[in-house]
Amino acid sequence: MIKFLRIRNLATIEDIRMDLSEGLSILTGETGAGKSIIIDGIRLICGEKASPDLVRTGRAEASLEAIFSRPDSGPERADLIRDKTSDDLVLQRSIGGAGTGKAYGDGILVPVKRLKELAGPLVDIYGQNDHVFLLRLDSHLDYLDHFSGTIPLRDDVAAAARELRRLGRLKVEWTERERERSQRLDYLDFQIREIDKAGLRPDEEEELRARRHLLKNAEKISALVEQALDTAYAGDPSLLALLAKLEHALAELSAFDPAFTEMNESLGPLGIVVRELADVLMRYKEKQDLSPEKTEEVEARLSLIENLKRKYGGDIRNIQFYLENIKREHEDLVGIQEKLARVEAEIASAFAVYTAKATALSAVRKKAAAELEKLIEKEIGLLGMKKARFHIQIDPFPLTEPNPDRIRDTGMDDVEFVISPNPGEQLKPLRKIASGGELSRIMLALKAVGKEKDGAKTLIFDEIDAGIGGKTAEFIAQKLKSLARTHQIICITHLPQIASFADHHFRIEKTVAKNRTFTAVKKLSFEERVEEIARLMSGSLVTPAALESAREMLRHHAADARD
């Protein structure tokens, strides 16, 4: 519901403010006073495209602001909430002289299209050239499904469609891989053989680099080993020979002083260490093969590893990880035909499920459409279209194969409202042939019999009374009053029969001062309503009889409302 509206510098409006309430609000005024400009302002705050021509002459920009009652749930509740305790949604928009401007939701700068997302679920506008609902075929389908109560069944169809598309994408993927299967298998076989043949070990590269370091220093290492052996064992004199000579001398000294005996005994472990060192050096010398041929082998192995690293990974562990992955892919490709056959079987099953659900949905729609046609024809007959025929055209498109381009979440039906406004005329698309007034009345009829869960919406009717009068006008007024029990209704009218049913009556006035035109809005008291309805009844010359008739009309409707 719109609680407050402010419009500044829009066309003839300099600055108006409107406090709006629940129920039926009527806007009246002379032709050209600016009633439709107010509706244009609401359209703009709801995100409609702006024209720079709308900015008031001499002003830099137009600005609009609206406060809505925030829905209990949905994106409008979840997004752009600075004060989570507030029940209001504040939308603002400015329009510059070039048609550009800024938009705000709850004080936060947003793209203009975001206004449409936020306000779209809250407001429906039905004007002479603005019946978006009736001009969009998907709206016809949605309306029928809400009326028939098939939304849960349609959700089931949508789930089946999504599953079918998922399987279709999987089939495309496996089919593409099947085309590449032979070439890819050959390539994977080559890579697997190449890596397996190399027989890589995790720490092999580090070991080879250490081995290469030894080979590069072979002469120096050999000389040092020989030198160490000569010093410890083979040289003349050697450590072992000198130790033996020292032990002999100490043994003789022990005869003269027992203290030398203990010193002689301490030399024993030192001799053992020297002998062990000599053994180690000899074994090292025997096992080391530091020939140039060995250097070539190590360099060749390192070159092989470097080549594999460039092709398959930055180190041996990455190469082995890559090998595991391509072995798995190889295994998948070997079994791809079996998987493709399994996917095709699953698609056939899912297609059967989708077709069954979509067929059931179509059957319910057709039954509900027949009932809805009768209700709408009755309603529009009461609204001045007595000879009109209304029909809901349902064109199912048969599905013989699970073509993803034809699988729709909404099922297999194209739905369109068609009408014959006058006897003898063929049924034709409503969106193409109905006049603005007819569209408004049909929309009113749809809202009157519909079952949509949109009680929070504001419904705006711009001159719904075009081309009607008398008893038909009263029927329209009664329908608007009935809708106002569950919706906020804002209606522009020139008919006293409709204006007299209002819960809130606003008069739009145009004045000229200093060669400038100004549009103003005034909420009318009871007596002011009497004068306005009398003006609607008799024109500019308001007679006492017209005043009394207007007063009686208002009292009568007020009494009906109390009853």
C-alpha positions as CSV (number, residue, x, y, z in Angstrom):
1,M,0.0,0.0,0.0
2,I,1.2,3.5,-0.8
3,K,1.1,5.6,2.4
4,F,2.6,8.8,1.2
5,L,3.4,10.4,-2.2
6,R,5.4,13.6,-2.9
7,I,6.0,14.9,-6.4
8,R,8.1,18.0,-7.2
9,N,8.7,19.8,-10.5
10,L,7.0,17.2,-12.7
11,A,5.2,18.8,-15.7
12,T,2.6,21.2,-14.2
13,I,3.2,20.0,-10.6
14,E,5.5,22.2,-8.6
15,D,5.1,20.4,-5.2
16,I,2.3,18.2,-4.1
17,R,2.0,15.8,-1.1
18,M,-0.6,13.1,-0.7
19,D,-1.3,11.0,2.4
20,L,-3.0,7.9,1.1
21,S,-4.9,5.2,3.1
22,E,-6.5,1.8,2.6
23,G,-9.7,1.5,0.7
24,L,-11.0,3.3,-2.4
25,S,-9.3,6.6,-3.2
26,I,-10.9,8.6,-6.1
27,L,-9.1,11.4,-8.0
28,T,-11.4,13.9,-9.9
29,G,-10.8,17.2,-11.7
30,E,-11.3,19.0,-15.0
31,T,-9.7,17.5,-18.1
32,G,-6.1,18.6,-18.2
33,A,-5.9,19.4,-14.5
34,G,-3.0,16.9,-14.0
35,K,-4.7,13.8,-12.7
36,S,-2.7,11.5,-15.1
37,I,0.5,13.3,-14.2
38,I,0.1,12.0,-10.6
39,I,-0.2,8.5,-12.0
40,D,2.8,9.1,-14.2
41,G,4.7,10.1,-11.0
42,I,3.7,6.8,-9.4
43,R,4.9,5.0,-12.6
44,L,8.3,6.8,-12.3
45,I,8.7,5.9,-8.7
46,C,8.0,2.3,-9.7
47,G,11.0,2.4,-12.1
48,E,9.3,3.2,-15.4
49,K,11.4,4.9,-18.1
50,A,11.7,8.7,-17.7
51,S,11.7,11.4,-20.4
52,P,13.4,14.8,-19.9
53,D,10.3,16.5,-21.2
54,L,8.6,15.6,-17.9
55,V,10.8,18.0,-15.9
56,R,9.0,21.2,-15.2
57,T,10.1,24.1,-17.4
58,G,12.8,26.2,-15.7
59,R,13.7,23.5,-13.1
60,A,16.9,21.4,-13.1
61,E,15.2,18.2,-12.1
62,A,12.0,16.5,-10.9
63,S,12.0,14.5,-7.7
64,L,9.6,11.9,-6.5
65,E,9.2,10.1,-3.2
66,A,6.8,7.4,-2.0
67,I,6.4,5.5,1.3
68,F,5.0,2.0,1.0
69,S,3.9,-0.4,3.6
70,R,6.6,-3.0,3.5
71,P,5.4,-6.6,2.8
72,D,5.7,-9.2,5.5
73,S,8.1,-11.3,3.4
74,G,9.9,-11.4,0.1
75,P,12.9,-9.5,-1.3
76,E,11.3,-6.1,-0.5
77,R,11.4,-7.1,3.2
78,A,14.9,-8.6,3.1
79,D,16.8,-6.0,1.1
80,L,17.7,-2.4,1.7
81,I,16.5,-2.4,5.3
82,R,18.5,0.1,7.4
83,D,16.0,0.1,10.2
84,K,14.8,-3.5,10.6
85,T,12.0,-2.4,13.0
86,S,10.4,-0.2,10.3
87,D,7.4,-1.4,8.4
88,D,7.9,1.2,5.7
89,L,9.7,1.0,2.4
90,V,10.9,4.4,1.1
91,L,11.6,4.8,-2.6
92,Q,13.0,8.1,-4.1
93,R,13.9,9.2,-7.6
94,S,15.2,12.3,-9.3
95,I,15.1,13.0,-13.0
96,G,17.4,15.5,-14.6
97,G,16.9,17.6,-17.7
98,A,18.7,15.0,-19.8
99,G,16.4,12.2,-18.6
100,T,19.1,10.9,-16.2
101,G,18.8,10.8,-12.5
102,K,19.3,8.8,-9.3
103,A,17.2,6.3,-7.4
104,Y,17.2,5.4,-3.7
105,G,15.7,2.5,-1.8
106,D,15.5,3.1,2.0
107,G,18.1,5.9,1.5
108,I,20.5,3.7,-0.4
109,L,21.6,4.6,-3.9
110,V,20.3,1.8,-6.3
111,P,20.0,1.4,-10.1
112,V,16.6,2.6,-11.4
113,K,15.7,-0.9,-12.5
114,R,15.9,-1.9,-8.8
115,L,12.9,0.4,-8.2
116,K,10.9,-1.8,-10.5
117,E,12.0,-4.9,-8.7
118,L,11.0,-3.4,-5.3
119,A,7.8,-1.6,-6.3
120,G,6.6,-4.0,-9.0
121,P,5.1,-6.5,-6.6
122,L,3.4,-3.7,-4.7
123,V,1.6,-1.8,-7.5
124,D,-0.4,-2.6,-10.6
125,I,-1.4,0.3,-12.9
126,Y,-4.2,0.0,-15.4
127,G,-4.4,3.0,-17.7
128,Q,-5.4,3.9,-21.2
129,N,-2.1,2.8,-22.5
130,D,-0.5,1.0,-19.6
131,H,-2.0,-2.5,-19.2
132,V,1.2,-4.4,-18.8
133,F,-0.5,-7.3,-17.2
134,L,-2.8,-7.9,-20.2
135,L,-0.1,-7.2,-22.8
136,R,2.2,-10.0,-21.5
137,L,1.3,-13.6,-22.4
138,D,3.1,-15.0,-19.4
139,S,0.8,-12.9,-17.2
140,H,-2.2,-14.7,-18.8
141,L,-0.7,-18.0,-18.0
142,D,0.1,-17.0,-14.4
143,Y,-3.4,-15.7,-13.9
144,L,-5.0,-18.9,-15.1
145,D,-2.7,-21.0,-12.9
146,H,-3.5,-18.9,-9.8
147,F,-7.2,-19.2,-10.6
148,S,-7.1,-22.9,-11.2
149,G,-4.9,-23.6,-8.1
150,T,-2.3,-25.3,-10.2
151,I,0.7,-23.5,-8.9
152,P,1.9,-26.6,-6.9
153,L,1.4,-28.8,-10.0
154,R,3.3,-26.3,-12.1
155,D,6.1,-26.3,-9.5
156,D,6.3,-30.1,-10.0
157,V,6.4,-29.6,-13.8
158,A,9.2,-27.1,-13.3
159,A,11.2,-29.5,-11.2
160,A,10.7,-32.2,-13.8
161,A,11.8,-29.8,-16.5
162,R,15.0,-28.8,-14.6
163,E,15.9,-32.5,-14.1
164,L,15.3,-33.2,-17.8
165,R,17.5,-30.2,-18.8
166,R,20.2,-31.4,-16.4
167,L,20.2,-34.8,-18.0
168,G,20.2,-33.2,-21.4
169,R,23.3,-31.2,-20.5
170,L,25.0,-34.4,-19.2
171,K,24.1,-36.2,-22.5
172,V,25.6,-33.4,-24.5
173,E,28.8,-33.5,-22.4
174,W,29.1,-37.3,-22.8
175,T,28.3,-37.2,-26.5
176,E,31.0,-34.6,-27.1
177,R,33.4,-36.7,-25.1
178,E,32.4,-39.8,-27.1
179,R,33.3,-38.0,-30.3
180,E,36.7,-37.2,-29.0
181,R,37.0,-40.6,-27.3
182,S,39.4,-42.4,-29.7
183,Q,41.8,-39.6,-30.2
184,R,41.8,-38.8,-26.5
185,L,42.3,-42.4,-25.5
186,D,45.4,-42.6,-27.7
187,Y,46.8,-39.4,-26.2
188,L,46.2,-40.6,-22.7
189,D,47.7,-44.0,-23.4
190,F,50.9,-42.3,-24.7
191,Q,51.1,-40.1,-21.6
192,I,50.5,-43.0,-19.2
193,R,53.1,-45.2,-20.8
194,E,55.6,-42.3,-20.9
195,I,55.2,-41.5,-17.2
196,D,55.0,-45.2,-16.1
197,K,58.1,-46.1,-18.1
198,A,60.1,-43.4,-16.3
199,G,59.4,-45.2,-13.0
200,L,59.8,-42.0,-11.0
201,R,60.4,-42.1,-7.2
202,P,59.3,-39.2,-5.0
203,D,62.8,-38.2,-3.8
204,E,64.7,-39.3,-6.9
205,E,65.6,-35.9,-8.2
206,E,67.2,-34.8,-5.0
207,E,69.2,-38.0,-4.9
208,L,70.4,-37.6,-8.5
209,R,71.4,-34.0,-7.9
210,A,73.5,-35.2,-4.9
211,R,75.0,-37.9,-7.0
212,R,75.9,-35.5,-9.8
213,H,77.6,-33.3,-7.2
214,L,79.8,-36.2,-6.3
215,L,80.6,-37.1,-9.9
216,K,81.6,-33.5,-10.7
217,N,84.1,-33.7,-7.8
218,A,85.3,-37.2,-8.4
219,E,89.1,-36.5,-8.6
220,K,89.1,-34.4,-5.5
221,I,87.1,-37.0,-3.6
222,S,89.4,-39.8,-4.8
223,A,92.6,-37.9,-3.8
224,L,91.1,-37.1,-0.3
225,V,90.2,-40.7,0.3
226,E,93.7,-41.9,-0.7
227,Q,95.3,-39.2,1.5
228,A,93.1,-40.3,4.4
229,L,94.0,-44.0,3.9
230,D,97.7,-43.2,3.8
231,T,97.5,-41.2,7.0
232,A,95.4,-43.8,8.9
233,Y,96.7,-47.1,7.5
234,A,98.7,-47.4,4.3
235,G,101.3,-44.7,4.6
236,D,104.8,-44.9,6.0
237,P,104.5,-43.9,8.7
238,S,100.7,-44.3,9.4
239,L,98.7,-43.6,12.4
240,L,98.3,-47.3,13.2
241,A,102.1,-47.8,12.9
242,L,102.8,-44.8,15.1
243,L,100.2,-46.0,17.7
244,A,101.8,-49.4,17.8
245,K,105.3,-47.9,18.3
246,L,103.8,-45.6,21.1
247,E,102.2,-48.6,22.8
248,H,105.5,-50.5,22.8
249,A,107.3,-47.6,24.3
250,L,104.7,-47.2,27.1
251,A,104.7,-50.9,27.8
252,E,108.5,-50.7,28.5
253,L,108.0,-47.6,30.6
254,S,105.4,-49.3,32.7
255,A,108.1,-51.6,34.2
256,F,109.6,-48.5,35.7
257,D,106.5,-46.6,36.6
258,P,103.0,-48.2,36.9
259,A,101.3,-44.9,35.9
260,F,102.3,-45.6,32.3
261,T,100.3,-48.8,32.3
262,E,97.0,-46.9,32.6
263,M,98.1,-44.5,29.8
264,N,99.0,-47.4,27.6
265,E,95.6,-49.0,28.1
266,S,93.8,-45.7,27.1
267,L,95.4,-46.0,23.6
268,G,93.5,-49.2,22.8
269,P,90.2,-47.5,21.9
270,L,92.0,-44.9,19.8
271,G,93.6,-47.7,17.7
272,I,90.2,-49.3,17.2
273,V,88.8,-46.0,15.9
274,V,91.7,-45.6,13.5
275,R,91.2,-49.2,12.2
276,E,87.4,-48.7,11.7
277,L,88.1,-45.4,9.9
278,A,90.5,-47.2,7.6
279,D,87.9,-49.9,6.9
280,V,85.3,-47.3,6.0
281,L,87.6,-45.5,3.7
282,M,88.6,-48.7,1.9
283,R,84.9,-49.8,1.5
284,Y,84.0,-46.3,0.2
285,K,86.9,-46.5,-2.3
286,E,85.8,-49.9,-3.5
287,K,82.1,-49.1,-4.0
288,Q,82.4,-45.6,-5.5
289,D,82.2,-45.7,-9.3
290,L,83.0,-42.1,-10.3
291,S,83.6,-42.9,-14.0
292,P,82.5,-40.5,-16.8
293,E,80.0,-43.1,-17.9
294,K,78.1,-42.8,-14.6
295,T,78.1,-39.0,-15.0
296,E,76.4,-39.4,-18.3
297,E,73.7,-41.8,-16.8
298,V,72.9,-39.3,-14.1
299,E,72.7,-36.4,-16.5
300,A,70.4,-38.4,-18.8
301,R,68.1,-39.3,-15.9
302,L,67.9,-35.7,-14.7
303,S,67.2,-34.5,-18.3
304,L,64.3,-37.1,-18.5
305,I,62.8,-35.9,-15.3
306,E,63.1,-32.2,-16.4
307,N,61.3,-33.0,-19.6
308,L,58.5,-34.7,-17.7
309,K,58.2,-31.8,-15.4
310,R,57.8,-29.4,-18.3
311,K,55.0,-31.5,-19.7
312,Y,53.2,-32.8,-16.7
313,G,54.0,-30.9,-13.5
314,G,56.5,-28.7,-11.6
315,D,57.9,-31.7,-9.6
316,I,57.8,-35.4,-9.4
317,R,54.9,-35.4,-6.9
318,N,52.8,-33.2,-9.4
319,I,53.7,-35.6,-12.2
320,Q,52.5,-38.6,-10.2
321,F,49.3,-36.7,-9.3
322,Y,48.7,-35.9,-12.9
323,L,49.2,-39.6,-13.7
324,E,46.5,-40.6,-11.3
325,N,44.1,-38.1,-12.8
326,I,44.7,-39.2,-16.4
327,K,44.3,-42.8,-15.4
328,R,40.9,-42.0,-13.9
329,E,40.0,-40.1,-17.1
330,H,41.2,-43.1,-19.2
331,E,38.9,-45.3,-17.1
332,D,36.0,-43.0,-17.6
333,L,36.5,-42.8,-21.4
334,V,36.8,-46.6,-21.6
335,G,33.3,-46.8,-20.0
336,I,31.8,-43.7,-21.7
337,Q,29.5,-45.7,-24.0
338,E,27.9,-47.4,-21.1
339,K,27.5,-44.1,-19.3
340,L,26.0,-42.5,-22.4
341,A,23.5,-45.3,-22.7
342,R,22.6,-45.0,-19.0
343,V,22.0,-41.2,-19.4
344,E,19.8,-41.7,-22.5
345,A,17.7,-44.2,-20.5
346,E,17.4,-41.7,-17.6
347,I,16.4,-39.0,-20.1
348,A,13.6,-41.2,-21.6
349,S,12.3,-41.9,-18.0
350,A,12.5,-38.2,-17.0
351,F,10.8,-37.2,-20.3
352,A,8.0,-39.5,-19.6
353,V,7.6,-38.0,-16.1
354,Y,7.7,-34.4,-17.5
355,T,5.1,-35.3,-20.2
356,A,2.8,-36.9,-17.7
357,K,2.9,-34.0,-15.3
358,A,2.6,-31.4,-18.1
359,T,-0.4,-33.2,-19.6
360,A,-2.1,-33.3,-16.2
361,L,-1.4,-29.6,-15.7
362,S,-2.8,-28.8,-19.2
363,A,-6.0,-30.8,-18.4
364,V,-6.6,-28.9,-15.2
365,R,-6.0,-25.6,-17.0
366,K,-8.5,-26.4,-19.7
367,K,-11.2,-27.2,-17.2
368,A,-10.5,-24.1,-15.2
369,A,-10.4,-21.9,-18.3
370,A,-14.0,-22.9,-19.2
371,E,-15.2,-21.8,-15.8
372,L,-13.2,-18.6,-15.9
373,E,-14.5,-17.7,-19.3
374,K,-18.1,-17.7,-18.0
375,L,-17.2,-15.7,-14.9
376,I,-15.3,-13.0,-16.9
377,E,-18.1,-12.7,-19.6
378,K,-20.6,-12.2,-16.8
379,E,-18.4,-9.6,-15.1
380,I,-17.6,-7.6,-18.2
381,G,-21.3,-7.8,-19.2
382,L,-22.1,-6.0,-16.0
383,L,-19.4,-3.5,-16.7
384,G,-20.9,-2.3,-20.0
385,M,-19.6,-5.0,-22.4
386,K,-22.8,-7.0,-22.6
387,K,-22.2,-8.5,-26.1
388,A,-18.5,-9.2,-25.7
389,R,-17.2,-12.8,-25.8
390,F,-14.2,-13.7,-23.8
391,H,-12.2,-16.8,-24.4
392,I,-9.0,-18.3,-23.0
393,Q,-7.0,-19.8,-25.9
394,I,-4.9,-22.7,-24.8
395,D,-2.5,-24.1,-27.5
396,P,-0.6,-27.1,-26.3
397,F,2.5,-27.9,-28.3
398,P,3.1,-31.7,-28.4
399,L,6.5,-33.0,-27.4
400,T,7.7,-36.0,-29.3
401,E,11.2,-35.9,-28.0
402,P,13.1,-34.2,-25.1
403,N,14.3,-31.2,-27.0
404,P,15.8,-28.8,-24.3
405,D,14.6,-25.8,-26.4
406,R,11.0,-26.9,-26.0
407,I,11.1,-28.0,-22.4
408,R,9.5,-25.2,-20.3
409,D,9.0,-24.9,-16.6
410,T,5.4,-23.8,-17.2
411,G,4.5,-26.9,-19.1
412,M,3.4,-27.4,-22.7
413,D,0.7,-24.8,-23.0
414,D,0.7,-21.3,-24.6
415,V,-2.2,-19.3,-23.0
416,E,-3.7,-16.1,-24.4
417,F,-6.8,-14.2,-23.6
418,V,-8.8,-13.4,-26.7
419,I,-12.0,-11.3,-27.1
420,S,-14.7,-10.3,-29.4
421,P,-15.9,-6.9,-28.2
422,N,-18.9,-6.8,-30.5
423,P,-21.4,-9.3,-32.0
424,G,-20.2,-10.8,-35.3
425,E,-16.6,-10.1,-34.8
426,Q,-14.0,-12.9,-34.6
427,L,-12.2,-13.6,-31.4
428,K,-8.8,-11.8,-31.5
429,P,-6.0,-11.3,-29.1
430,L,-7.1,-9.0,-26.3
431,R,-3.6,-7.3,-26.2
432,K,-4.0,-6.2,-29.8
433,I,-7.6,-5.0,-30.3
434,A,-9.1,-3.9,-26.9
435,S,-9.3,-0.2,-26.2
436,G,-7.9,1.4,-23.1
437,G,-11.3,1.6,-21.4
438,E,-12.1,-2.0,-22.4
439,L,-8.7,-3.2,-21.0
440,S,-9.4,-1.4,-17.7
441,R,-12.8,-3.0,-17.3
442,I,-11.5,-6.5,-18.3
443,M,-8.7,-6.0,-15.8
444,L,-11.3,-5.0,-13.1
445,A,-13.3,-8.2,-14.0
446,L,-10.1,-10.3,-13.7
447,K,-9.3,-8.8,-10.3
448,A,-12.9,-9.3,-9.1
449,V,-13.0,-13.0,-9.9
450,G,-9.2,-13.8,-9.5
451,K,-7.7,-15.8,-6.7
452,E,-4.2,-14.3,-6.7
453,K,-2.6,-13.8,-3.3
454,D,-1.9,-10.1,-3.9
455,G,-3.9,-8.4,-1.2
456,A,-1.1,-6.1,-0.3
457,K,-1.1,-4.6,-3.8
458,T,-2.1,-1.1,-4.8
459,L,-4.3,-1.2,-7.9
460,I,-4.5,2.0,-9.9
461,F,-7.2,2.5,-12.6
462,D,-6.7,5.5,-14.9
463,E,-10.1,6.6,-16.3
464,I,-11.6,3.1,-16.2
465,D,-15.0,4.8,-17.0
466,A,-14.0,5.8,-20.6
467,G,-17.1,5.4,-22.8
468,I,-19.5,4.2,-20.2
469,G,-22.2,5.7,-18.0
470,G,-25.5,5.0,-16.2
471,K,-26.0,1.6,-14.7
472,T,-22.7,0.3,-16.0
473,A,-20.8,3.0,-14.1
474,E,-22.5,2.0,-10.9
475,F,-21.6,-1.7,-11.5
476,I,-17.9,-0.6,-12.0
477,A,-18.1,1.5,-8.8
478,Q,-19.5,-1.5,-6.8
479,K,-16.6,-3.7,-8.2
480,L,-14.0,-1.1,-7.2
481,K,-15.6,-0.9,-3.7
482,S,-15.5,-4.7,-3.4
483,L,-11.9,-4.9,-4.4
484,A,-11.0,-2.1,-2.0
485,R,-11.8,-4.5,0.9
486,T,-8.6,-6.4,0.1
487,H,-6.6,-3.9,-2.0
488,Q,-5.7,-0.2,-1.9
489,I,-7.6,1.2,-4.9
490,I,-6.7,4.5,-6.6
491,C,-9.0,5.5,-9.4
492,I,-9.3,8.5,-11.8
493,T,-12.8,9.1,-12.9
494,H,-15.2,11.6,-14.4
495,L,-18.4,9.9,-13.3
496,P,-20.3,10.8,-10.2
497,Q,-21.6,7.2,-9.8
498,I,-18.0,6.0,-9.3
499,A,-16.7,9.1,-7.3
500,S,-19.6,8.7,-4.8
501,F,-18.4,5.3,-3.7
502,A,-15.0,6.7,-2.5
503,D,-13.6,6.2,0.9
504,H,-11.2,9.1,0.2
505,H,-11.8,11.8,-2.5
506,F,-9.1,14.0,-3.9
507,R,-9.7,16.9,-6.3
508,I,-7.0,17.8,-8.7
509,E,-7.0,21.5,-9.6
510,K,-5.1,23.5,-12.2
511,T,-4.4,27.2,-11.8
512,V,-2.5,29.8,-13.8
513,A,-0.5,32.5,-12.0
514,K,2.1,34.8,-13.5
515,N,2.0,32.9,-16.8
516,R,2.8,29.6,-15.1
517,T,0.5,26.6,-14.7
518,F,0.2,24.9,-11.3
519,T,-1.4,21.6,-10.4
520,A,-2.6,21.1,-6.8
521,V,-4.3,18.3,-4.9
522,K,-6.8,18.7,-2.1
523,K,-8.5,16.0,0.0
524,L,-12.2,16.8,0.2
525,S,-14.4,17.0,3.2
526,F,-18.0,15.7,3.0
527,E,-19.4,19.1,1.9
528,E,-16.6,19.6,-0.6
529,R,-17.4,16.1,-2.0
530,V,-21.0,17.1,-2.4
531,E,-19.9,20.1,-4.5
532,E,-17.4,18.1,-6.6
533,I,-19.9,15.3,-7.3
534,A,-22.5,17.9,-8.2
535,R,-20.0,19.4,-10.7
536,L,-19.5,16.0,-12.2
537,M,-23.3,15.6,-12.6
538,S,-24.1,19.0,-14.0
539,G,-20.9,20.5,-15.3
540,S,-19.7,24.0,-14.4
541,L,-23.2,25.2,-13.6
542,V,-23.9,23.5,-10.2
543,T,-27.6,23.7,-9.4
544,P,-29.3,23.2,-6.0
545,A,-30.9,20.1,-7.4
546,A,-27.5,18.7,-8.4
547,L,-26.2,19.5,-4.9
548,E,-29.1,17.7,-3.2
549,S,-28.8,14.7,-5.5
550,A,-25.0,14.5,-4.8
551,R,-25.6,14.7,-1.0
552,E,-28.2,12.0,-1.2
553,M,-25.9,9.8,-3.3
554,L,-23.1,10.1,-0.7
555,R,-25.4,9.5,2.2
556,H,-26.8,6.4,0.5
557,H,-23.4,4.9,-0.2
558,A,-22.2,5.8,3.3
559,A,-25.3,4.0,4.8
560,D,-24.5,0.9,2.6
561,A,-20.9,0.9,3.8
562,R,-22.1,0.9,7.4
563,D,-24.5,-2.0,6.7
